[in-house]
Amino acid sequence: MSWRKLLFAIGLTLGGALFLQQVWEIYAATVQGRLRLSQPAWLWVALSFVTVAYFVQMLSWSLIMQYRGISPGLGLTVRGYFLSFLPRYIPGSVWGYWSRSEWLKQYCGINYTDSALVSVLETLALVLTALTVAGGWLSLRVEGLGGLALGLASAGMLIFTWLGLPRLVFWFGQRRGGSNPHSGGSAPFHVWSAVVVLYMILWILHGGSIYFVSQAVLFPPLVDLPGAVFVMSAAWLIGFIAIAVPAGIGVRELTLATLLSSQFGLLPWQAGLVAVASRLVVILAEVEWLLVGLALHVYVRWKASEGA
């Protein structure tokens, strides 16, 4: 076994163990009564929103791969997207991306340069669309020239993400020795346009999950849907910036609770409860897709052994 495969296996094992630790802590908080819900049925609605959001995220990544000209297909994406990304629960965000590159190399024959460029493009698109959503909401809350400037900046970021980001990333890749993915013809502009639209939908879905979590926790809910989209995208950004914290755990919840208190007047215990319940929903959705990916992986291995 090569050192890359060995590190890949170690990363998956360690990442899986840390992920299971988060599952256990959420379960313990629920059993011990620290997570009390006034209308728990809304939590299932929130879970469905996050589940669909993760599918949108996988679909977007598959389209970015297609835009690069190396798409493994949606079926293989569902099998390996979350399984290969488990090492992100190890402190330092680089481990998840490295593990995904190794998975693409082993199972799809995709070189490290191409997979790294796709990861950079995916990450920047997520960051810029989250900034667009957060900035757009803030522009409506700030009066005068400040609000206008925020609105124009948000619109500019969205236009740059749509028209300039992939060209910049792939140009940088070529400078580093990568290939031109569209040297034989014009770039499939509609594919990238679909990616940008899907990422905007992604943040709306995640925001919708926060909105329904607040309905499950509070009656009546104090957060509206646009505000929920803002706090979720802003909390994700802060958690992403804290690269030393695995998957933004703790930082994201603290940011979410702080924004809910400062922007919507929730009491600290109410905001904290929404944050904990939202992490529960995210963990459950990840477990769902991990089980789906694992089941598909086992099925494909079984079919291959039968054919042999």
N, C-alpha and C positions, 0 to 999 in steps of 0.2 A: 504493500500500500504506500502510495506517494505521500510526502509530507502535506501536500495540499488536501488530499482526501482525508488524511488523519485530522488535520485542523478543522476541516468541514464537519466531520463526525463529532469532534469534541465541542465545536461551537453549537451544533444542533442540540447536543445533549445538555450542555450547560444552559443554553438559552431556554430549552424546554423546561429544565428544572426551575429556573427563575420565573418563568411564566406560570408554572404550577403553583409556585409560592404565592404569586399574586392572586390566583384563583382561590387558594386556601384562605388567604387573609380576607378576601371579600366574603367568602362563605362564613368564616368565623364571625365577621361583623354582623352578618344577617342573622345567624343563629343566636348570637348573644343579645339581640334586640337593639343594637345601636342603629340599625337601619329600619326606621318605622315609616310606613307609607300610608297616606290617607286614602288614596285611590290606586291600589297596586295594578289594576287592569291597564292603566295607561302605560305602565312600564313595558308591557308586551308590544304596544304600539311603538314605543321608543326603540325597542329591540329590533323590530321589523325595519325601522328607518336605518339603523346602523348596519343591519345585515345587507340591505340593498345598497347602502353607501359603500360597503366593502366590495360588493360586486362591481359597482361603478368604478371603483379604484382599480380593480383587476382588469376590467375592460379597457380603461384608459391606458394602463401600462402595456397591455397587449397591442393597442393601437400605436403607442409610441414605438414599440418594437417593429411594428409593421411599417411605420414611417421611416424607420432606420433601414428597413429592407431585410430584417432578420426575424420576423415574427415566429415564435414557437407555436402559435395557435391558442385559442381561448381554453381548450380542454387541458393542455399542458400547463397553462397559466393557473387555472383553478387547482390543479394538482400540486403545484410547487410554490406558488407565490407566497403564501403564509408559512408553509413548512420551512422553506429555505430562508425566510426572514426571521425565524425565531431567535437567532443570536443577537438581534437588536436589543434584547433584554439584558445583554451584557453591557456594563457601563462603557460608553463610547459608541456613537452611532455607526462608526465605520464597519463594525463586525457584521451587522445585518446586510449591508451592501456587498461586503466581501463574500459572505456566504451565498448570496444570490448569484453573484458572478461565477462562483465555483459550481453551483448547481447548473447554471446555463452552459458552462463549459463541459460538464460531465454528461448531461442528458440531452443537450441540443447542439453541442459542438460550436457554440458561439464564443468568439475570442474575448479576452478580458477587456480590450480597448473598447469594443462595441458595447459590451454590457455596462462598462463604467460610464460611457457617454450617455446611455439610456438612463442610468441611475441619476446622473447629474441633471439631465433634462427633466426627468420626473420630479426630482426634488425642487428644482428652481420653479417649475410650473406650479407645484403645490404651494410653495412659499409666496409666489407673486399673486396667485389667485386668492390666497387667504388674505394677503395685504390689501388686495383690491376690494374684497368684501368688507373687511374691517374698516378700511378707509372710507368706503362709500357710505357706510352707516354713520361713522363719525361726522362726515361732511354734512349730514342732515341734522346733526345735533349742535354743531358749532355755527354760531351766527356770524354774518359779515364776510369779510374777505378771507378769514381763516377757513370757513366752511367751503367757500368757492375754491380756494387753493387745494384743500383736501380732495374735493370732488374731481378737480382737473388732474391731480396727481394719480388718483385711483383710476380714472379713465385712461391716462397715459400708460400706467402699468399694465392694464388689460390689453391695450393696443400693442404694446411692446411684446407682451407674452404671446400674443396671437401672430404678430407679423415678424418680430425680430429675434425672439429667444432661440428657436431651433437653428436658425442660420448662424447665430453667434456660437452656440455650443458645438455645432458640427464644424464650423470654421476652426475653432480651437482644437477640435479633435484631429483635423487634417494637419494642423501645424505640429501636432504631437505624433504624427505618423499614421493616423487613421485613414480609412478610405472614405471617398465621397459616396454616400449612399444613393445618390440620384445622378450619378455621372452620365447615365445613359438616357436621361430624359428629364422632364420637368418634375419637380417635387409634388407628391400627392397632397396638395394644399388642403383639400377637404378632409383628409385624415387628421391633420393637426388641428384644423378648426373644430372637428368633433371632440378632440381631446380637451381643448379649452372649454367648450360647452359642458362637457362631462365633469370637469373639475369644478365649475361653478355650481352644477347640480349637486356635486359631492358635498360642498359646504352647506348648501341648503338642507340636504338630508341630515347631515350631522347637527345642524342647528335645530332642525325639526325634532331630533331625538332629545336635545336639551329642553325644548319647549314641552314635550310630552312627559319628560322626567319631572319637570317642575309641576306639571298637573298631577302627577302621581304623588308628589311630596306635599304640595301646598293646595289648599282650596280656599278661595279661588286662586288661580295662578297669577303671579305678579309679573311674569315675563312674557312679552309678545314674541311672535315668530321672527321678525327682522332683528330684534335685540338678541334673541337666542342664537341666531346665525353669527352675529358679531362676536358674542362672548366665546362661542366655540372656536371660531377661526382665530381669535386673538389668543385664547388659551393654548391652542395647538401650536401657534407660532412660538410662544414663550417656552413651552415644553420642548419644542424642537431645538431652540437655541441652546438650551441647557444640555449639551451633548454628553456631559459626564453622568447625567442621570438616565438610567435605562428606560427607553420609551417615554420619557418625560413624566414618569410616575411621581406623584407628589407635587411636582412643580406645576403641572397642568391643572391639577385639582385646586391647588392654592390660588392660582391665577383665576380660574373659573369662579371660585367662591368670592374672591376679592372683587371681581368685576360685577358679579351679581349683587353684592352688597352696595358697591359704590354707584352703580348705574341704575339699579332697579329697587333699591331700598330694602332688600331682604335682610333680615336679622342674620348675624353671623352663623347661628346654629342652622337656620334654614338654608343659607347658601352652602354651608358645609355638607348638609344632607343631600342637596341636589348634586354636588360634586361627587360624593361617594356613590350615589345611585347611578350617576352617569358612567363612572368607572365600572360599576357592576355590569351595565348594559354593554359597554365596549368589550369587557372580558368575555361575556357570554357570546357575543357576535364573533369574536375571534375563535372561541372554542368551536362554534358551529362550522366555520370555514376550515379550521384545522382538521376537524373530523371528516369533513367532506374531502379535503385533499388527501388525507391519510387513507380513507376508504378507496378513493380512485387509484392511489398509488399501489395499494395492496391488490386491487382488482387487475391492474395492468400487469403487475408481476406474476399474478396467478395465471392470467391468460398466456403470458409469455412462456411460463414453465409448462403449460399444457401443450403449447405449440411445439416445444422442444421435444 
